[in-house]
Amino acid sequence: MSSSSEFPKIALVTGGSRGLGKSTVLHLAKRGADVVFTYRRAQADADAVVAAVEALGRRAVVLPLDVGDVASFAGFVTSLRQALRTTLGREQLDFLVNNAGLGHHALFAQTSEAQFDELMNVHFKGPFFLTQALLPLLADGGRIVNLSSGLARFAMPGYAAYAAMKGAIEVLSRYLAKELGSRHIAVNTVAPGAIETDFGGGQVRDNPQLNAFIAGQTALGRVGVPDDIGAAVASLLSDENRWINGQRIEISGGMFL
């Protein structure tokens, strides 16, 4: 990843210990970035990602974070400042990727308030206030990528609450692009289609019937894999894509066209 300064770019990726976040971390490292990423529970997985980044010749810092716990953000920012200064030799980030997420599958009529609140906290309220808290640490000319979902465009029963939160993050991204434009910070949304990960219990990956159905509804004839998304996010953050701003970019292989 090219840089106009003498320093490598530094990215923060939330939820970087597995799935799409892990792929994003590794593709950023392959492009020459140093990466800070967060995890919630799986410290062993996070440590393995650190080792993989270091094997690529880049530096990685891993910090615990529950994106759904806004009250923890002040402490997280303090830890991040210290890690940037002592481990990476910088005072600011260049990129923020709001990736951390979870899934609940429930029809609208059966969705509980607890499920709704957890989805809201992790997918919308958390990214809203975490991004706000990180603004002083994000360098002018930096980039933000927020993760949405193809489900914000097409409707599948059981995802009303989840998709609504993703629709909200898409609207927020456009407002951030407008309000942060004076700092030359570009903000975009990436919307993956169905991907073979452990997300939502791994149904897309592990259920042969569901996997075949999705492949049959996708123009390119298969279900997505994490590297389809991680590579695209890293590319979006590269200098050659600096003029893309305020956009929703669906990465679904042409699902439900």
Contacts in CASP RR format, 6 or more apart in sequence:
PFRMAT RR
TARGET T0000
AUTHOR 0000-0000-0000
METHOD contacts of the structure
MODEL  1
MSSSSEFPKIALVTGGSRGLGKSTVLHLAKRGADVVFTYRRAQADADAVV
AAVEALGRRAVVLPLDVGDVASFAGFVTSLRQALRTTLGREQLDFLVNNA
GLGHHALFAQTSEAQFDELMNVHFKGPFFLTQALLPLLADGGRIVNLSSG
LARFAMPGYAAYAAMKGAIEVLSRYLAKELGSRHIAVNTVAPGAIETDFG
GGQVRDNPQLNAFIAGQTALGRVGVPDDIGAAVASLLSDENRWINGQRIE
ISGGMFL
1 8 0 8 1.000
1 9 0 8 1.000
1 28 0 8 1.000
1 31 0 8 1.000
1 32 0 8 1.000
1 33 0 8 1.000
1 234 0 8 1.000
1 237 0 8 1.000
1 238 0 8 1.000
1 239 0 8 1.000
2 238 0 8 1.000
2 239 0 8 1.000
3 9 0 8 1.000
3 239 0 8 1.000
4 239 0 8 1.000
7 90 0 8 1.000
8 32 0 8 1.000
8 33 0 8 1.000
8 34 0 8 1.000
8 58 0 8 1.000
9 28 0 8 1.000
9 32 0 8 1.000
9 33 0 8 1.000
9 34 0 8 1.000
9 94 0 8 1.000
9 95 0 8 1.000
9 237 0 8 1.000
10 33 0 8 1.000
10 34 0 8 1.000
10 35 0 8 1.000
10 36 0 8 1.000
10 84 0 8 1.000
10 88 0 8 1.000
10 90 0 8 1.000
10 92 0 8 1.000
10 93 0 8 1.000
10 94 0 8 1.000
10 95 0 8 1.000
11 25 0 8 1.000
11 28 0 8 1.000
11 33 0 8 1.000
11 34 0 8 1.000
11 35 0 8 1.000
11 36 0 8 1.000
11 93 0 8 1.000
11 94 0 8 1.000
11 95 0 8 1.000
11 96 0 8 1.000
11 97 0 8 1.000
11 237 0 8 1.000
12 35 0 8 1.000
12 36 0 8 1.000
12 37 0 8 1.000
12 38 0 8 1.000
12 80 0 8 1.000
12 93 0 8 1.000
12 95 0 8 1.000
12 96 0 8 1.000
12 97 0 8 1.000
12 134 0 8 1.000
13 21 0 8 1.000
13 24 0 8 1.000
13 25 0 8 1.000
13 28 0 8 1.000
13 35 0 8 1.000
13 36 0 8 1.000
13 37 0 8 1.000
13 38 0 8 1.000
13 97 0 8 1.000
13 99 0 8 1.000
14 37 0 8 1.000
14 38 0 8 1.000
14 65 0 8 1.000
14 67 0 8 1.000
14 97 0 8 1.000
14 98 0 8 1.000
14 99 0 8 1.000
14 100 0 8 1.000
14 127 0 8 1.000
14 130 0 8 1.000
15 21 0 8 1.000
15 37 0 8 1.000
15 38 0 8 1.000
15 39 0 8 1.000
15 40 0 8 1.000
15 65 0 8 1.000
15 67 0 8 1.000
15 99 0 8 1.000
15 100 0 8 1.000
15 101 0 8 1.000
16 22 0 8 1.000
16 24 0 8 1.000
16 25 0 8 1.000
16 37 0 8 1.000
16 38 0 8 1.000
16 39 0 8 1.000
16 46 0 8 1.000
16 49 0 8 1.000
16 99 0 8 1.000
16 100 0 8 1.000
17 37 0 8 1.000
17 39 0 8 1.000
17 42 0 8 1.000
17 45 0 8 1.000
17 46 0 8 1.000
17 49 0 8 1.000
17 62 0 8 1.000
18 42 0 8 1.000
18 45 0 8 1.000
18 197 0 8 1.000
18 198 0 8 1.000
19 195 0 8 1.000
19 197 0 8 1.000
19 198 0 8 1.000
19 199 0 8 1.000
19 226 0 8 1.000
20 99 0 8 1.000
20 147 0 8 1.000
20 192 0 8 1.000
20 195 0 8 1.000
20 197 0 8 1.000
20 199 0 8 1.000
20 226 0 8 1.000
20 229 0 8 1.000
20 230 0 8 1.000
21 37 0 8 1.000
21 97 0 8 1.000
21 99 0 8 1.000
21 226 0 8 1.000
21 230 0 8 1.000
22 45 0 8 1.000
22 49 0 8 1.000
22 226 0 8 1.000
23 226 0 8 1.000
23 227 0 8 1.000
23 229 0 8 1.000
23 230 0 8 1.000
23 231 0 8 1.000
24 97 0 8 1.000
24 99 0 8 1.000
24 229 0 8 1.000
24 230 0 8 1.000
24 233 0 8 1.000
24 234 0 8 1.000
25 35 0 8 1.000
25 37 0 8 1.000
25 49 0 8 1.000
25 53 0 8 1.000
25 60 0 8 1.000
26 49 0 8 1.000
26 52 0 8 1.000
26 53 0 8 1.000
26 56 0 8 1.000
26 230 0 8 1.000
27 227 0 8 1.000
27 230 0 8 1.000
27 231 0 8 1.000
27 233 0 8 1.000
27 234 0 8 1.000
28 35 0 8 1.000
28 95 0 8 1.000
28 233 0 8 1.000
28 234 0 8 1.000
28 237 0 8 1.000
29 35 0 8 1.000
29 52 0 8 1.000
29 53 0 8 1.000
29 56 0 8 1.000
29 57 0 8 1.000
29 58 0 8 1.000
29 60 0 8 1.000
30 56 0 8 1.000
30 234 0 8 1.000
31 234 0 8 1.000
31 238 0 8 1.000
32 58 0 8 1.000
33 58 0 8 1.000
33 94 0 8 1.000
33 95 0 8 1.000
33 234 0 8 1.000
33 237 0 8 1.000
34 58 0 8 1.000
34 59 0 8 1.000
34 60 0 8 1.000
34 88 0 8 1.000
35 53 0 8 1.000
35 58 0 8 1.000
35 59 0 8 1.000
35 60 0 8 1.000
35 61 0 8 1.000
36 60 0 8 1.000
36 61 0 8 1.000
36 62 0 8 1.000
36 63 0 8 1.000
36 80 0 8 1.000
36 83 0 8 1.000
36 84 0 8 1.000
36 88 0 8 1.000
36 93 0 8 1.000
37 46 0 8 1.000
37 49 0 8 1.000
37 60 0 8 1.000
37 61 0 8 1.000
37 62 0 8 1.000
37 63 0 8 1.000
38 62 0 8 1.000
38 63 0 8 1.000
38 64 0 8 1.000
38 65 0 8 1.000
38 67 0 8 1.000
38 76 0 8 1.000
38 100 0 8 1.000
39 45 0 8 1.000
39 46 0 8 1.000
39 62 0 8 1.000
39 63 0 8 1.000
39 64 0 8 1.000
39 65 0 8 1.000
40 64 0 8 1.000
40 65 0 8 1.000
40 66 0 8 1.000
40 67 0 8 1.000
40 100 0 8 1.000
43 64 0 8 1.000
46 62 0 8 1.000
47 62 0 8 1.000
49 60 0 8 1.000
49 62 0 8 1.000
50 60 0 8 1.000
50 61 0 8 1.000
50 62 0 8 1.000
53 59 0 8 1.000
53 60 0 8 1.000
54 60 0 8 1.000
59 87 0 8 1.000
59 88 0 8 1.000
61 83 0 8 1.000
61 84 0 8 1.000
61 87 0 8 1.000
61 88 0 8 1.000
63 76 0 8 1.000
63 79 0 8 1.000
63 80 0 8 1.000
63 83 0 8 1.000
65 72 0 8 1.000
65 76 0 8 1.000
65 100 0 8 1.000
66 72 0 8 1.000
67 98 0 8 1.000
67 100 0 8 1.000
67 101 0 8 1.000
67 121 0 8 1.000
67 122 0 8 1.000
67 126 0 8 1.000
67 127 0 8 1.000
67 130 0 8 1.000
68 118 0 8 1.000
68 121 0 8 1.000
68 122 0 8 1.000
68 125 0 8 1.000
68 126 0 8 1.000
69 121 0 8 1.000
70 121 0 8 1.000
70 125 0 8 1.000
70 126 0 8 1.000
70 129 0 8 1.000
70 130 0 8 1.000
73 129 0 8 1.000
73 130 0 8 1.000
73 133 0 8 1.000
74 133 0 8 1.000
76 130 0 8 1.000
76 133 0 8 1.000
77 133 0 8 1.000
77 134 0 8 1.000
77 137 0 8 1.000
80 134 0 8 1.000
80 137 0 8 1.000
81 91 0 8 1.000
81 137 0 8 1.000
84 90 0 8 1.000
84 91 0 8 1.000
84 92 0 8 1.000
84 93 0 8 1.000
84 137 0 8 1.000
85 91 0 8 1.000
91 137 0 8 1.000
92 137 0 8 1.000
92 138 0 8 1.000
92 139 0 8 1.000
93 134 0 8 1.000
93 137 0 8 1.000
93 138 0 8 1.000
93 139 0 8 1.000
93 142 0 8 1.000
94 138 0 8 1.000
94 139 0 8 1.000
94 141 0 8 1.000
94 142 0 8 1.000
94 143 0 8 1.000
95 142 0 8 1.000
95 143 0 8 1.000
95 144 0 8 1.000
95 145 0 8 1.000
95 237 0 8 1.000
96 131 0 8 1.000
96 134 0 8 1.000
96 138 0 8 1.000
96 143 0 8 1.000
96 144 0 8 1.000
96 145 0 8 1.000
97 144 0 8 1.000
97 145 0 8 1.000
97 147 0 8 1.000
97 233 0 8 1.000
97 237 0 8 1.000
98 127 0 8 1.000
98 130 0 8 1.000
98 131 0 8 1.000
98 144 0 8 1.000
98 145 0 8 1.000
98 146 0 8 1.000
98 147 0 8 1.000
98 169 0 8 1.000
99 147 0 8 1.000
100 122 0 8 1.000
101 122 0 8 1.000
101 123 0 8 1.000
101 147 0 8 1.000
101 199 0 8 1.000
102 118 0 8 1.000
102 119 0 8 1.000
102 122 0 8 1.000
102 199 0 8 1.000
102 200 0 8 1.000
103 119 0 8 1.000
103 162 0 8 1.000
103 199 0 8 1.000
103 200 0 8 1.000
104 111 0 8 1.000
104 115 0 8 1.000
104 118 0 8 1.000
104 119 0 8 1.000
104 161 0 8 1.000
104 162 0 8 1.000
105 158 0 8 1.000
105 159 0 8 1.000
105 200 0 8 1.000
105 203 0 8 1.000
106 112 0 8 1.000
106 115 0 8 1.000
106 158 0 8 1.000
106 161 0 8 1.000
107 157 0 8 1.000
107 158 0 8 1.000
107 160 0 8 1.000
108 158 0 8 1.000
108 160 0 8 1.000
108 161 0 8 1.000
111 160 0 8 1.000
111 161 0 8 1.000
115 161 0 8 1.000
116 161 0 8 1.000
119 161 0 8 1.000
119 162 0 8 1.000
119 165 0 8 1.000
120 161 0 8 1.000
120 165 0 8 1.000
123 162 0 8 1.000
123 165 0 8 1.000
123 166 0 8 1.000
123 168 0 8 1.000
123 169 0 8 1.000
124 165 0 8 1.000
124 168 0 8 1.000
124 169 0 8 1.000
124 172 0 8 1.000
127 146 0 8 1.000
127 169 0 8 1.000
127 172 0 8 1.000
128 172 0 8 1.000
131 144 0 8 1.000
131 176 0 8 1.000
135 180 0 8 1.000
138 144 0 8 1.000
138 185 0 8 1.000
140 183 0 8 1.000
140 184 0 8 1.000
140 185 0 8 1.000
141 183 0 8 1.000
141 184 0 8 1.000
141 185 0 8 1.000
141 186 0 8 1.000
142 183 0 8 1.000
142 184 0 8 1.000
142 185 0 8 1.000
142 186 0 8 1.000
143 185 0 8 1.000
143 186 0 8 1.000
143 187 0 8 1.000
143 188 0 8 1.000
143 236 0 8 1.000
143 237 0 8 1.000
144 173 0 8 1.000
144 176 0 8 1.000
144 180 0 8 1.000
144 185 0 8 1.000
144 186 0 8 1.000
144 187 0 8 1.000
144 188 0 8 1.000
145 187 0 8 1.000
145 188 0 8 1.000
145 189 0 8 1.000
145 190 0 8 1.000
145 233 0 8 1.000
145 236 0 8 1.000
145 237 0 8 1.000
146 169 0 8 1.000
146 170 0 8 1.000
146 172 0 8 1.000
146 173 0 8 1.000
146 187 0 8 1.000
146 188 0 8 1.000
146 189 0 8 1.000
146 190 0 8 1.000
147 169 0 8 1.000
147 189 0 8 1.000
147 190 0 8 1.000
147 191 0 8 1.000
147 192 0 8 1.000
148 166 0 8 1.000
148 167 0 8 1.000
148 169 0 8 1.000
148 170 0 8 1.000
148 173 0 8 1.000
148 189 0 8 1.000
148 190 0 8 1.000
148 191 0 8 1.000
148 248 0 8 1.000
149 162 0 8 1.000
149 163 0 8 1.000
149 166 0 8 1.000
149 191 0 8 1.000
149 192 0 8 1.000
149 193 0 8 1.000
150 166 0 8 1.000
150 191 0 8 1.000
150 192 0 8 1.000
150 193 0 8 1.000
150 250 0 8 1.000
150 252 0 8 1.000
150 255 0 8 1.000
151 159 0 8 1.000
151 162 0 8 1.000
151 163 0 8 1.000
151 166 0 8 1.000
151 193 0 8 1.000
152 163 0 8 1.000
152 166 0 8 1.000
152 167 0 8 1.000
152 170 0 8 1.000
152 191 0 8 1.000
153 191 0 8 1.000
153 250 0 8 1.000
153 256 0 8 1.000
154 255 0 8 1.000
154 256 0 8 1.000
155 163 0 8 1.000
166 191 0 8 1.000
169 189 0 8 1.000
170 189 0 8 1.000
170 191 0 8 1.000
170 248 0 8 1.000
173 187 0 8 1.000
173 188 0 8 1.000
173 189 0 8 1.000
173 246 0 8 1.000
173 248 0 8 1.000
174 187 0 8 1.000
174 246 0 8 1.000
176 185 0 8 1.000
176 187 0 8 1.000
177 186 0 8 1.000
177 187 0 8 1.000
177 188 0 8 1.000
177 245 0 8 1.000
177 246 0 8 1.000
180 187 0 8 1.000
181 245 0 8 1.000
186 242 0 8 1.000
186 244 0 8 1.000
186 245 0 8 1.000
186 246 0 8 1.000
187 245 0 8 1.000
187 246 0 8 1.000
188 236 0 8 1.000
188 244 0 8 1.000
188 245 0 8 1.000
188 246 0 8 1.000
188 247 0 8 1.000
188 248 0 8 1.000
188 249 0 8 1.000
189 246 0 8 1.000
189 247 0 8 1.000
189 248 0 8 1.000
189 249 0 8 1.000
190 229 0 8 1.000
190 232 0 8 1.000
190 233 0 8 1.000
190 236 0 8 1.000
190 249 0 8 1.000
190 251 0 8 1.000
191 248 0 8 1.000
191 249 0 8 1.000
191 250 0 8 1.000
191 251 0 8 1.000
191 252 0 8 1.000
192 224 0 8 1.000
192 228 0 8 1.000
192 229 0 8 1.000
192 250 0 8 1.000
192 251 0 8 1.000
192 252 0 8 1.000
193 224 0 8 1.000
193 250 0 8 1.000
193 251 0 8 1.000
193 252 0 8 1.000
193 253 0 8 1.000
193 255 0 8 1.000
194 204 0 8 1.000
194 214 0 8 1.000
194 218 0 8 1.000
194 223 0 8 1.000
194 224 0 8 1.000
194 252 0 8 1.000
194 255 0 8 1.000
195 204 0 8 1.000
195 223 0 8 1.000
195 224 0 8 1.000
195 225 0 8 1.000
195 226 0 8 1.000
195 228 0 8 1.000
195 229 0 8 1.000
196 202 0 8 1.000
196 204 0 8 1.000
196 205 0 8 1.000
196 211 0 8 1.000
196 223 0 8 1.000
196 224 0 8 1.000
196 225 0 8 1.000
196 226 0 8 1.000
197 204 0 8 1.000
197 205 0 8 1.000
197 226 0 8 1.000
198 205 0 8 1.000
203 210 0 8 1.000
204 210 0 8 1.000
204 211 0 8 1.000
204 214 0 8 1.000
204 223 0 8 1.000
205 211 0 8 1.000
205 223 0 8 1.000
211 223 0 8 1.000
214 223 0 8 1.000
214 255 0 8 1.000
215 221 0 8 1.000
215 222 0 8 1.000
215 223 0 8 1.000
217 255 0 8 1.000
217 256 0 8 1.000
218 224 0 8 1.000
218 252 0 8 1.000
218 253 0 8 1.000
218 254 0 8 1.000
218 255 0 8 1.000
219 253 0 8 1.000
219 254 0 8 1.000
219 255 0 8 1.000
219 257 0 8 1.000
220 253 0 8 1.000
220 254 0 8 1.000
221 253 0 8 1.000
224 252 0 8 1.000
224 253 0 8 1.000
228 251 0 8 1.000
228 253 0 8 1.000
229 251 0 8 1.000
232 249 0 8 1.000
232 251 0 8 1.000
235 241 0 8 1.000
236 244 0 8 1.000
236 249 0 8 1.000
END
